[in-house]
Amino acid sequence: MGNRLHSLLAAFALTAATLGHVEPASASRLKELADVEGFRENPLVGYGIVVGLQGTGDNSSDIATRQSLSRLMNHLGVQVEADQIKAKNVAAVIVTGTLPAFSKPGAKIDVTVSSMGSAKSLQGGTLIATPMKASNAKTYAVAQGSLSLGGFAVSGKSGSGTTKNHPTVGKIPSGGVLELAAPGTMPKEKVVLLLREADFTTATRTAKAINARMGLQLAKVRDAGTVEVKISPTWTKRVSALVATLESVEVTPDAPARIVINERTGTVVVGSHVTISEVAIAHGGITVRVNEKKVVSQPDAGVIGGGSGDTKVVPETEVEVEEGEGELHLIEGAANVGDVAAALNSLGVKPRDLAAIFQALQAAGALRAEIKFL
């Protein structure tokens, strides 16, 4: 674990040193930075039945599966009561998908099928026609087809077996057919842009870039996450072309000073705007090693004729404590990410120690950045 963290720190320092003088963030298309209000996807969900499984379906005791299969068969003209069904080749599933904006009836969407019962695997199964509804309870699509799994589950009669990935979740490419058009209308008076990351600086730059591109003062900032663009008479009958033009406008987003730390993997990412003012740091850790082993205890083993007591296995514990040096180091003000890496590298710290150091620097007012833990 220590070697891996040390390698991560070395890679982090090498990357930061390569950056050296950090260049300003490059411009991005507005299409990658914002969404148009009203142009959104909608989640769809449905409850269905998967058949054709090879004995890997729900248990016969799952009442929901038996009732669903009974209703399906009754709908098809076969009168069967739920308590008469003992099939193990059937599984109750939840079917999910996404309704794209402005999609029309007849279009096809991908769907995901997930087991909701005791099924061991959906491999080889076929989803029976399943209505998929949106949050307004309207049916927008019907899904059906053979499942494609990225895994499998195999077991023997003795109970041993092997499993790869998630055999209880599968996909049906183009398995859903739309029955209703997606809700949504084209804007008539103004186009509202919703920034994916709210920021006043980015919103202001967006409005300026749009006005410069259009040659008119059409865009204005409503708040940190919203920019409104007025539809001028020139674009009244060409709103689609206006939206396409807005999507191609290039804007340089303002990146916040942020440090992202994942303590589980030892990953530390420092943003380009992170700076550290002059500060003195003392860093010294205490390492505790606990080693436990089993020894045999045989009372009076050396006495002729034997001794009293029973032979036992008892634990023997060894504890070692090492305290590292905690010298006080002076770190000069760091102007960019390369300087930050060099300054912290001089302390010889590891990624798992950086979290505590960054928090202490922030508490001391020496670190100008937001710390985010994953």
C-alpha positions in Angstrom: 0.0 0.0 0.0 2.8 2.4 0.9 4.7 1.8 -2.4 1.5 2.4 -4.4 0.8 5.7 -2.6 4.4 6.7 -3.0 4.1 6.1 -6.8 0.9 8.1 -6.9 2.7 11.0 -5.2 5.6 10.8 -7.6 3.2 10.8 -10.6 1.4 13.8 -9.1 4.6 15.7 -8.6 5.8 14.8 -12.1 2.5 16.0 -13.7 2.6 19.2 -11.7 6.2 19.9 -12.6 5.4 19.3 -16.2 2.7 21.9 -16.0 5.1 24.5 -14.7 3.5 27.7 -15.7 -0.2 26.9 -15.8 -1.9 28.1 -19.0 -5.4 29.6 -18.8 -8.3 27.1 -19.3 -9.0 26.7 -23.0 -12.4 27.8 -24.4 -15.2 25.3 -24.7 -18.3 25.3 -26.8 -21.4 26.5 -25.0 -22.9 23.1 -25.9 -20.5 21.5 -23.4 -21.2 24.1 -20.7 -24.9 24.6 -20.6 -28.3 23.1 -21.4 -31.3 24.8 -23.0 -34.3 25.1 -20.7 -37.1 22.9 -21.9 -34.7 20.6 -23.9 -34.3 17.8 -21.5 -34.5 14.0 -21.2 -37.1 12.3 -19.1 -36.7 9.0 -17.2 -39.0 6.1 -18.0 -39.7 3.1 -15.8 -41.8 0.0 -16.1 -42.5 -3.3 -14.3 -42.2 -6.5 -16.4 -41.6 -10.2 -16.7 -38.6 -12.0 -18.1 -39.1 -15.5 -19.4 -37.0 -18.3 -20.8 -34.5 -18.6 -18.0 -32.7 -21.9 -17.4 -33.9 -22.5 -13.8 -32.3 -19.2 -12.6 -35.5 -17.3 -12.1 -37.4 -16.2 -9.0 -38.3 -18.7 -6.4 -41.8 -20.2 -6.5 -42.5 -18.5 -3.2 -42.2 -15.0 -4.7 -45.8 -13.9 -4.8 -45.3 -10.9 -7.0 -43.8 -13.0 -9.8 -46.6 -15.6 -9.6 -49.3 -12.9 -9.7 -47.7 -11.1 -12.6 -47.4 -14.3 -14.6 -51.0 -15.3 -13.8 -52.3 -11.9 -15.0 -50.2 -12.2 -18.2 -51.6 -15.7 -18.9 -55.1 -14.6 -18.2 -54.7 -11.7 -20.5 -53.6 -14.1 -23.2 -56.7 -16.3 -22.6 -55.2 -19.0 -20.3 -56.9 -19.1 -17.0 -54.3 -20.0 -14.3 -54.4 -19.0 -10.6 -51.3 -17.6 -9.0 -51.0 -20.4 -6.5 -50.9 -22.9 -9.3 -47.7 -21.5 -10.8 -44.4 -23.1 -9.8 -42.1 -22.0 -12.7 -38.5 -21.2 -12.0 -37.8 -19.9 -15.5 -39.5 -16.5 -14.9 -38.2 -13.3 -13.1 -39.9 -10.1 -12.1 -37.9 -7.1 -13.3 -37.8 -3.3 -13.4 -37.3 -1.8 -16.8 -35.7 1.7 -17.1 -34.9 4.0 -20.0 -34.6 7.6 -21.1 -37.0 9.6 -23.2 -35.0 12.0 -25.4 -36.1 15.5 -25.9 -38.3 16.1 -29.0 -38.4 12.3 -29.8 -41.4 11.1 -31.8 -43.6 8.0 -31.9 -41.9 5.1 -33.6 -38.4 6.0 -32.4 -36.4 3.4 -30.5 -34.5 3.7 -27.2 -32.2 1.4 -25.2 -33.6 -0.1 -22.1 -32.0 -1.6 -19.0 -33.6 -4.6 -17.3 -32.9 -5.3 -13.6 -34.0 -8.2 -11.4 -36.1 -7.2 -8.4 -36.7 -10.7 -6.9 -34.6 -13.7 -6.1 -33.4 -14.6 -9.6 -29.8 -15.7 -9.8 -29.3 -14.8 -13.5 -31.2 -13.2 -16.4 -29.0 -14.9 -19.0 -30.9 -16.1 -22.0 -34.1 -14.4 -20.9 -36.6 -12.5 -23.0 -38.6 -9.5 -21.8 -42.3 -9.6 -22.4 -44.0 -6.4 -23.7 -43.6 -3.9 -20.8 -45.3 -0.4 -20.8 -42.8 2.3 -19.6 -44.2 5.4 -17.9 -42.9 8.8 -17.1 -43.5 10.8 -13.8 -46.9 12.0 -15.2 -48.1 8.3 -15.2 -48.4 8.4 -19.0 -47.1 5.4 -21.1 -44.5 6.8 -23.5 -42.9 3.5 -24.6 -43.2 -0.3 -24.8 -40.2 -2.5 -24.3 -39.6 -6.0 -25.4 -36.8 -8.2 -26.6 -33.9 -10.6 -25.8 -31.5 -9.5 -23.0 -27.8 -8.9 -23.5 -25.8 -9.5 -20.4 -22.2 -8.5 -19.7 -21.8 -11.3 -17.1 -22.8 -14.8 -16.2 -23.4 -17.1 -13.2 -22.6 -20.8 -13.2 -23.2 -23.2 -10.2 -22.9 -26.9 -9.6 -25.1 -29.3 -7.8 -23.0 -29.1 -4.7 -23.7 -25.4 -4.5 -20.2 -24.1 -5.6 -20.1 -21.9 -8.6 -18.7 -18.7 -10.2 -20.1 -15.3 -11.1 -18.8 -12.6 -13.4 -20.0 -9.0 -13.4 -23.8 -8.6 -12.7 -25.8 -11.4 -14.2 -29.0 -9.9 -12.8 -28.9 -6.8 -14.9 -29.1 -6.8 -18.7 -29.7 -4.4 -21.6 -31.9 -4.5 -24.7 -30.4 -2.2 -27.4 -33.3 -0.4 -29.2 -35.6 -2.5 -27.2 -38.1 0.3 -26.4 -40.5 1.7 -29.0 -42.0 5.2 -28.3 -45.8 5.5 -28.4 -46.1 9.2 -27.5 -44.0 12.2 -28.5 -41.8 13.7 -25.8 -43.2 16.8 -24.2 -41.6 20.1 -25.0 -42.1 23.2 -27.1 -39.7 25.6 -28.8 -39.2 28.9 -27.0 -40.8 32.0 -28.6 -39.5 35.1 -26.7 -36.2 34.0 -25.2 -33.8 31.1 -25.0 -32.8 30.3 -21.4 -29.4 28.7 -21.0 -28.8 26.7 -17.8 -25.1 26.4 -16.9 -24.1 23.0 -15.7 -21.9 24.5 -13.0 -23.2 27.8 -11.6 -20.6 30.5 -11.5 -21.1 34.3 -11.9 -17.8 34.7 -13.8 -18.7 32.0 -16.3 -22.2 33.4 -16.7 -20.9 36.9 -17.4 -18.3 35.6 -19.9 -21.1 33.6 -21.6 -23.3 36.6 -22.0 -20.4 38.7 -23.4 -19.4 36.0 -25.8 -23.0 35.6 -27.1 -23.4 39.4 -27.6 -20.1 39.6 -29.4 -21.1 36.7 -31.7 -24.6 38.1 -32.5 -23.5 41.7 -32.8 -26.4 42.7 -30.5 -27.1 43.0 -26.8 -29.4 39.9 -26.7 -27.9 38.0 -23.7 -28.1 39.0 -20.1 -27.2 37.2 -16.8 -30.2 36.3 -14.7 -28.1 34.6 -11.9 -25.0 32.5 -11.5 -26.5 29.6 -13.3 -28.8 31.2 -15.9 -28.3 33.3 -19.0 -31.2 34.6 -21.0 -31.0 35.3 -24.7 -33.7 37.4 -26.3 -35.1 36.1 -29.6 -34.8 39.1 -32.0 -37.2 39.6 -35.0 -34.4 38.2 -37.2 -34.5 34.8 -35.5 -38.3 34.6 -34.7 -38.9 32.0 -37.4 -35.5 30.4 -37.1 -35.3 29.5 -33.4 -33.6 26.1 -34.2 -30.9 27.9 -36.1 -30.5 30.4 -33.2 -30.0 27.5 -30.7 -27.5 25.9 -33.0 -25.6 29.1 -33.3 -25.6 29.6 -29.5 -24.3 26.1 -29.0 -21.2 26.8 -31.2 -20.3 30.0 -29.2 -16.9 29.5 -27.4 -16.6 30.5 -23.8 -13.7 30.1 -21.3 -15.2 28.8 -18.1 -13.8 30.0 -14.8 -12.4 27.0 -12.9 -12.6 27.2 -9.1 -9.6 26.7 -6.9 -10.4 23.2 -5.7 -8.6 20.1 -4.3 -10.2 16.7 -4.8 -9.1 13.9 -2.5 -10.1 10.2 -2.7 -8.8 8.7 0.5 -9.9 5.2 -0.6 -7.6 5.1 -3.5 -5.0 7.6 -2.4 -5.7 9.9 -5.3 -5.1 13.7 -5.0 -5.9 16.2 -7.7 -5.0 19.8 -7.3 -6.6 22.5 -9.5 -4.6 25.0 -11.4 -5.8 28.0 -9.3 -4.8 26.5 -6.0 -2.2 28.7 -4.1 -0.5 28.5 -0.7 0.8 31.5 1.2 4.0 31.4 3.1 3.6 29.0 6.1 5.7 26.8 8.4 4.6 23.1 8.6 5.7 20.4 11.0 4.8 16.9 9.8 5.7 13.7 11.7 3.7 10.6 11.9 3.5 7.8 14.4 3.5 4.2 13.0 2.1 1.4 15.1 2.7 -2.2 14.1 0.9 -5.0 15.8 2.1 -8.6 15.2 0.1 -11.5 16.6 1.1 -15.1 16.4 0.0 -18.4 18.0 2.2 -20.4 20.4 1.7 -23.7 22.1 1.5 -23.7 25.9 2.3 -27.1 27.5 2.3 -26.8 31.4 5.1 -28.7 33.2 6.3 -30.2 30.0 9.8 -30.7 31.4 8.8 -32.6 34.6 9.4 -36.3 34.6 6.2 -38.3 34.8 4.2 -35.4 33.2 2.6 -32.4 34.8 -0.8 -31.0 35.5 -2.8 -28.8 33.1 -3.9 -29.1 29.4 -1.9 -28.2 26.3 -3.3 -25.0 24.8 -2.7 -22.7 21.9 -2.5 -19.1 23.1 -1.9 -15.8 21.3 1.3 -13.8 21.7 1.1 -10.1 20.7 4.1 -7.9 19.8 3.6 -4.1 19.5 6.1 -1.7 18.0 5.7 2.1 17.9 7.8 4.4 15.7 7.5 8.1 15.8 8.8 10.1 12.8 10.6 13.3 12.9 8.5 16.4 13.2 10.8 19.2 12.1 9.4 22.6 11.3 9.7 23.3 7.6 9.2 26.8 6.0 7.2 26.7 2.8 7.4 29.9 0.6 4.2 31.1 -1.1 3.2 28.9 -4.0 1.9 30.6 -7.1 0.7 27.6 -9.1 0.1 23.9 -9.0 3.7 23.1 -9.8 4.9 25.2 -6.9 2.4 23.6 -4.6 3.6 20.1 -5.6 7.2 21.1 -5.1 6.6 22.6 -1.7 4.7 19.6 -0.4 7.2 17.2 -2.0 9.9 18.8 0.1 8.2 17.4 3.2 8.2 13.9 1.8 4.5 13.4 2.5 2.4 10.7 1.0 -1.1 11.1 -0.5 -2.9 9.8 2.5 -1.1 12.5 4.6 -2.0 15.3 2.2 -5.6 15.3 3.3 -4.7 16.3 6.8 -2.1 18.8 5.7 -4.5 20.5 3.2 -7.2 20.8 5.9 -4.7 22.2 8.4 -3.5 24.7 5.8 -7.1 25.8 5.1 -7.8 26.2 8.8 -4.7 28.3 9.2 -5.8 30.6 6.3 -2.8 29.7 4.2 -4.6 27.6 1.6 -6.9 29.4 -0.8 -9.0 26.5 -2.2 -12.0 24.4 -1.7 -11.3 20.8 -0.5 -13.7 18.1 -1.8 -13.6 14.5 -0.6 -14.9 11.7 -2.8 
